Amino acid sequence: MQTMDNVNEDGGLSISMKAKKFWSGMRRNSFLLQLASSAGLGGLLFGYDTGVISSALLYIREDFPAVKSNALLQETIVSMVLAGATVGAAIGGTSCDKFGRKKAIIGSDIIFFIGAVVMASAIAPWMLIIGRVLVGISVGVASVASPLYIAEASPSKYRGALISLNSLWIAAGQFLAIAVNAGLTQVPGTWRWMLGVASVPSIVQFVMMMLLPESPRWLYKHNHADKAYDILRRIYSEDDIDREMEDLKIIDSNEQTIEASFTQSWWTRTCRRTVQVLRDLLFNKNLRLALIAGAGLLTFQKFSGINCVMYYSPTIVQMAGFRSNTMAIFLSLGIAAINVIGTLVGMYLIERLGRRPLVILSLIGVLVSLGVLTLAFFKAVGWAAVLGLGIYIMAFSPGMAGIGATCCWASNLIINMTFLSLTSSIGPAFTFIVFICIVIVAILFVFVFVPETKGLTFEEVEKMCMCHAGNNLVTDISSHEEAKHETTRTSISSLEIV
């Protein structure tokens, strides 16, 4: 029997009990542990690249005078990974379908390794840019392939937790990068070592992925049902294997039916599907509401300035008056540590407070921190700027960071390609005022357009969108949730508590 301490307000297990069950299951199944570790390294690679360039840029400016005197060139070096990621994400889906999820991840590791080597051996800024683009392509492909592989190769009861861990892997990668950078500040060829070390996690993931099987869903779709069955035996109990095989059969049958309805060439089919998707998004109220909420949050996530803080934190610290490269990196290490803590806090609070309240609280905290940063640069108070950065990361990580780290590359690219130019043109203080205005709009946007989905399944959210497309989605879903909670509380009260 469940005790009340182990039951949350939704009638499910508490966060602590879910965590215990998750890690208990992981320990019993070595395959799942290997899956979580290897696929999660994709997030670590992205986080490492985000953290490493922020410190390496300080030393790149010293070695290349052309970079030091050109803010646009600095922005280009930092941001080209995002341009590459846009390309990588675009080709990631096709690569996964054609070659398999496993091979797509392995391919991204190879590209990442080549990009890291090119950056570490760069003799001119153009080589750094090429290396950054290659790393970006790798990150973009992995951003599609890794979550897809985890979703298709893991049991449904662990799937959400495994995918959610990606945010923690990214934060850990950022902290690891700055920690490594701090240890290399006195080593000759500092920035080359910083960028070159990034190849190590890609090698580790390459080796680990070689030991893992392909996604059972991809194998079944490509006429390898026997291999898919063997893999499912490693994942599920005997009682669940037949059900999972039947699910694969149904999914494959539906996909074949859809594909059979298109008799034209691949290019014609792709164009027709694209037009159909765009038409649905623009004219279907159900989908349009979801699009506005999702795309709006993703855009505000980046335009709130988070990646400027992560990519340029040592530079911002130097702007605040801490001129030493070593001091700037060590202060940035503290900011990265706060990011990890904030991510863990967010994972704990998201099911207790709900998604929408957590996002609103997060944005309010970001607003306060941007105010501190603005005042710090107006008054030239260096320690206040560092405090503002710390508050920003702590406020952002629990709520806004979990919205969707694998999308919105375009917003990310724009904001990072303009940050240094903005600070040069209007100064750091007014740059952060721009971010303040964006965050205020974001808070209003969340109040109007973003519903709370705590305690609702995907099917229930979809049903509410369909039933209330013409009304206030936030109010309707909240009302539905309250009714569900009332039913749940009634059920809980009838449990025998021991």
Protein Blocks (a to p, Z undefined) as FASTA:
>chain_A
ZZfklpcfkopacfklmmmmmmmmmmmmmklmmmmmmmmmmmmmmmmmmmmmmmmmmmmm
mmmmmlmmmmklmmmmmmmmmmmmmmmmmmmmmmmmmnojklmmmmmmmmmmmmmmmmmm
pcbfklmmmmmmmmmmmmmmmmmmmmmmmmmmccfklmmmmmmmmmmmmmmmmmmmmmmm
mmmmmgghklmmmmmmmmmmmmmmmmmmmmpccdfklmmmnopaklmmmmmmmmmcfklm
mmmmmmmmmmmmmmmmmmmmpmbdfklmmmmmmmmmmmmmmmmmklmmmmmmmmmmmmmm
mmnommmmmmmmmmmmmmnopablklmmmmmmmmmmmmmmmmmmmmmmmmmnomklmmmm
mmmmmmmmmmmmmmmmmnopaklmmmmmmmmmmmmmmmmmmnommgoklmmmmmmmmmmm
mmmmnojklmmmmmmmmmmmmmmmmmmmmccfehiafklmmmmmmmmmmmcfklmmmmmm
mmmmmmmmmmmmmpccZZ
